Amino acid sequence: MIPGSPEPERGFVLAVLAQGLDADDELAEVKELARTAGVEPVGAVVQRRARPAQRTYVGKGKLDELKARFADSEAESVIVDDELDPAQQRYLENALSARVVDRTQLILDIFAQHAVSAEGKLQVELAQLEYNLPRMRGMWQHLERLGGGVGTRGPGESQLETDRRLARRRISQLRRRLKDLERQRATRRKERRRTETPTIALAGYTNVGKSTLLNLLTGADVSVQNQLFHTLDPTTRGFEYDGRRYLVTDTVGFIRRLPHQLVEGFASTLEETLVADLILHVIDASADEEEQERQREAVDDVLNEIGAAQLPVEVVLNKIDRVDPLARRRLANRFPGAPQVSALTGGGLDELRLELARRFDDRWERVRLLVPYDEGGRLSELYALGAPIEEREDTPDGGLVIARLLRRDLPRFAPFLIADLSATHRESA
């Protein structure tokens, strides 16, 4: 802990797990989420049952155990690794006389801490309002006791119905503002589409190194920290390889059971994934095989939910610097053809760029153009397209250009295409 910093809040974890699931593995994520939110887990109680109790979440015997252990731990709050309905949350709060924060509320609080851009803050506020609306009850007891999440968050009003009306009005305002921002983003995407610049979206479990990979691929300086959900806002940067330009977008990290409110609230962020030409699914090469599969399933679930499951996906294995040679060979067998890179050291980045270039190679065709001087405007048009120009030479007949053209632009320059460069030189001589 940093000297002089306040002591973290003490939280006690509660979960209902099916028989056969490993409690340590299942609770590792919610404990990491708690730490990210500034809460130190000091104990846990797990009940084994197929599904939580409808009204009380846990059975009476397990609740008695929870009360005793919660009191002994001197914890200040209970963190539930599940989304509670309002009745379950009220029951646990009353039984324990303590704040009860469910998984969704915990993640919303982390998002609130990390939102930087105006749009990100609007998205978080919208998700929080939609989560809290069905939980509002008389005399603002939920806000007086819960403080709106981990840590205190804002005062309440005295009239429940007034607040509900205000909340609904605010939700409508937020949706309109986010829709306006989405239209602006759509305009920028349309401009990118006009030039047909290949777009690659980085997707992956939170904290697998997507932002570090973006920085190394593109030379960007996106903030990187070893924290869950450090990146919330979509960040698009470009890089060039072999004279061609590519755009790479980093998006919010995924986790298991990403709350539906966040998938909806961050729809405009996740839409950057939907419009990509290729999804680069970043996997932590240093994680064990079971954890890799869990993370992979979590990402696939979110991609399915946002309608991106049909897009082409390529796996890239990051943090390979932490893996020994034998494990690298095993990874190569499990993920055939997947580039193995280290965003930290730069290892494998050239191979990754080459693989991305191969993916989009059929978009361009290397052509030779002879543009008469009285058609000089066509040369300006060629440069405006952003087509990679390999060579340009002035000849008696006009400007001789060797360039890479998008296939869709070939018909526009068909009158100037020449088949054999050496033949042109002989005729000019």
N, C-alpha and C positions, 0 to 999 in steps of 0.2 A: 504494500500500500504506500502511496506517496506521502511523505512526511507532511503533517499539517492538514491532510485531507480528512473529511468527516468519516466516522466509522460507517461501514455499509449497513444497510438494514438487514436484519436477520429474518430469513424466511424458512418456513417448514413446507416440504413438498408432500402432496397427496395425489395418489393416482389409483385408478382401477385398471387392472391388467388381466388379460385372459390367461388361463393356465398354459404353461410352457414357454411364455415369454420371459426373457432375461431382464430382471428389474434394473440392473446396473446399466445395460445397454439402452433400455427404453427411457430411463430417466436422465441419461447423460445430456440429452439435448435440452430438456426443460431446465436443468441446472445451469447449463451454459447460457440459456436465455435469461435466467434470473440474474446471473452475474453481469451480463451485458446491461441489464436494467439497473444495476447498482444494488442488488440483493444477494447476500451470501447464504446459500442453503446450509442449514445446520442440522437437518434431519429429514427423514422421509418415512411415510407409512404407505404401504401398498395393500390393496385388497384384491384378492383373486376371485374374479367372477366374470361371466360372459359379457355382461353389460352393466353399467351403473344403475343403482336404484333410481326409479323414476322421480321420486320427490326428494329423497335425502342424499342421493349420490352414493353414499356408503351405508352399510348395514349398521344396526344399533351397537353391536359388539365392537365393530371396527371404529365406530365413532367414539366409544368410551376409551379405546386405546389411543386414538388420536388426541383426545382431550388431555390425557395424562402425559403423553410424550410431548405435546405442544407446550404444555405448561413447564415441563422439566427443561425444555430446550431454551426457554426464555426468548422464543421467537416473537416477532412483531406482526407477522402476516402468514397466511397460508397460501401457497402457490399450487393450484390444481392443474395437473397436466391433462386438461380436457376443456371443452367449452361447456360451461354450465348454463342451464336455463335459469331465468330469474328466480323461480321457486327454489331450486337447489341452492343457488347462491345465498338467498335469504336464510334458508334453513341452517346452512353451515355457519353463516355469520352469527346468527342468534345462538346456536349451540356453543360456539367457541368464544363469543364476545370479542371477535377479532376481525380484521380485514381479510376477506377471501378474494383472491385475484385469480381468475381463470387464465388459461393459456392464451386465449384471444386478447384479453385485456392486457396481459403482460407484453405480448408482441406489439399491440397498439402503442403501449407506453414507450417501447424501444423505438418504434417508428417516429413517435413524437419527439424524442430526443435527437434523432438523426436527420430529420427533415431539414433541408437547407434552402432549397429553392422555394419561390412563392408557390409553384404548382405542387411541390411535394408537401408543403404545409397544408394546402387546401385539401389534398387527397387524404392526409392523415386526419384532418378535422372532420371530413365527411365520414370516414370509416368509424371514427370515435362516436359521432352523433348517431349513426345508424346502429351501432352496437348498444349505446346507452339508452336510446329511445324506449325500447320495451322494458327497460330496467328502472325507469323513473317511477318513484312512488311518493306517497304523501309526505309532506313536510321535509322533503329533501334528505331523508334519513340516509339514503345511499351515498350522497355526496359528503354529508357530515361525517360519516363513519369511514367510507372508503377513500375519500379524497380523490376520487376519479381514477385511481390506478395505483401503481407503485410510486410513492411520494404524493404530495398533495397537488391537486390540479384545479384551481379556480373555485370561486364561491358559488353558492346556489341561490335560488329565489324561493319565495315562500309558497307560491301557488303552483301546484302540479300541472293543472290544465294550461295555465299561462305558459309555463315552460314548454310543455309538449307542442303547443302551437308555435312558439318561437323556434323550437328545434326543427319542426317540419319546414318552417319558412326558411330557416338557415340552410337546411339540406337542399331545398330547391334552388337557393341562391348559389350554393357551392356547385351544384350540378351544372347550372348555367355557365358559371365562370370556367369550370373545367371543360365544358363543351367548346367554349370560345378558344381556350388554349389548345384544345385538340384540333380545331380548324386551322389554327396557325401552324401546328406541327404538320398537319396534312399538306399544307401549302409547301412547307419545306421539303417534305417527302416527295411531292409531285415534281419539284425542281430537281431532286436527285434522280427521280425516275426518268426525267427528260434527258439527262445525260447518260442514263443506263449505267451509272457507277455501281459495281457490285457491292452489296451491303451484307455484312456478316454480323449476326447477333451473338453475343456471348451469353450463354445460359449455364446455370450450374447451381449446385448447392451453395448456400451462403458460406463465405470464408474459404473457398477453394482457390482463390487467387485470380479471379477474373479481372479485377481492376489493375493488378500488377501486370497481368498479361497484356491488357489494353495499353498500358504505359509503354511496355517494352516493344510491342508491335508497332506502335504509332508515334513513339516519342512524346507522348502526352505526359502531363503531370497531375493526373487525377489522384486525389487524396487516397492513401491506402493505410488501413489499420487492421490489426488482428482482432476484429470485432464482428459479431454477427450483424448483418444488415447495415454495415457502414455505408454502402452505396444504395441510395433509394432512387435518385433521379437518373434518367437515361442520359448517358454521355456518349456522344458520337465523335470519333476522331478518324482521320484518314492516314493512309500510308501508301507509298508507291513501291512497286516491284516490277522490274524489267519494263519501266516506262508506263506502267498502267497504275491507275489509282483505285484503291479499295477503301470502303468505309467500314468501321468496326464500332458497334454499339454495345456498351456495357449496361446491363439491366439489374434490377433488384435481385438479390440472391433468393433461392427457394429453400424451403425446409419441408419436413414432413408435416402434413395437415396444415398447410398455410391457410389461415382463416379466410372464409369466403368473403367477409367484408373487405379484406385487404386485396383479394384478387379483383373484386369489383371496384374498390376505391382506386386501385392502381392500374385500372384497365388501360389508361392512356400511356402509362409507362410500359406496360407489357405489350402494348400494340406495336412498339418498336421491334419486338420479336416477330410479331405476325407479318410485318411487311418486309422482313429480311429475305434475301435470296438463299441464305444458308444459316443454320443454327450451329454454332460451335459449342458443343456440350463439354464443358470443362469438368474433369473429374480429378479428385485428389489421388494421385498415384501412391502416396504414402499411407493412405488409409487401408485397413484390412479389407479382405474380400467381401465380408458380410456388410460392412459399413458402406463400401462402394456401391453395392447392390441396393441398399436402403436409400442412399442418396440419389442413385440413378432413378429409382422408382418414384421418389418424391418429385424430381424434375419432370419426369414423364407425366405424372399426374397433373401438374400445373399446366404443362404444355397442352395436354388434352383439354383441360378446363377452359383455356383461353382460345381454343380452336387452332392451335399451331402444330398439332400432331402430324399433319400431312406435309409439313415443310421438310426439305432434306436436312438431315442432321449428321454431323461428323463429330466423333469423340476425339478430344485431345487430352492427354494425360499430363497434368501439371505436377510440380513439386517432385520431379523425377530425381533431383539432386539428393533427395532423402532416401532413395531406393538403391539397394545393392544390385549387382549384375544379375544374380540368379532371379531375384524378384522382377527385374526388368524383362527377362525372357518370359517369365510367367505372364506378365502383363501383355506382352506381345502376342502370346497365344490366346489370351482372353479377349483382347481388343485388336484383332488383326488389322494392320494398316494404320492404326491410330498414332499420330505423332506423339512422341514423348519429349516433353519440354520442361525447362525450369525457368519460370518467369523471373525468379530471383537472380539466377546467374546468367541467363541468356542462352543456355544450352538448348539446342534443338530448334531455335527460333528461325534460322535460315530454312531448315527443312519444312517447318510449318508454313512459312511464306510461300515456298515452292509448291507445297501441296494445295494451298489456297489458289495460287495462280493456275494450277492444272485444272482445278474445279471449274474455273471460269474461262478457260482457254478458248472454248468454242464461241465465245462472244465476239472475239476480234478476228480479223483477217489481215495479214500483212499484204499491203498493196503498193503498187507503183503508180503514181499519178504524174501526168504532164499537163500542167495548167497554163494555157496561153496567157501572155501578159495582159491582154485586154479582158481577161476573166479574173483579174486580181482579186475581185471580191470573193471569189470562191475559195481562195487561199485563206482569206480572213475568216470565212465561214468554217473552214477546216480547223483553224486554230481555236475558234470559239467553241467548237465541239469538245475541246479538251483531248483530241485524239493524240496519242503519243507519236511525235515526229522523230523518226530515226535519222533521216538525212534530208537536206535540201540543197539543191544545186541550180544555179541559173544557167540555162542553155539558150541558144539562139531561138528556139521554138517556144520557150516558156520556162516556168519553174518546175523542176523535176523533184518530186517529193516521194520519199519512202516513209510510209506511216502505217499505223495499225488502226483500222477502222472497225467500228461496230458493224456487224453484218446488216443491221437494219438501215445503216446509212449508206451502204454500197450503191443502191440505185440512184441516190442523189449525185454521186460522183462518177457514175458509169461512163459518161462521155469522155472522161479524162483518164480512164484506166488504161495502162499499157501492160502487155504480157511479159515482155522481155527487156530488161534494163540494158543489157549489153547490145541488143539490136538497136535500141534508141541511140546509144552512143555512137554506133557505127554510122547511122544515117546522118547524125549531126556532123560527124567528121567529114 
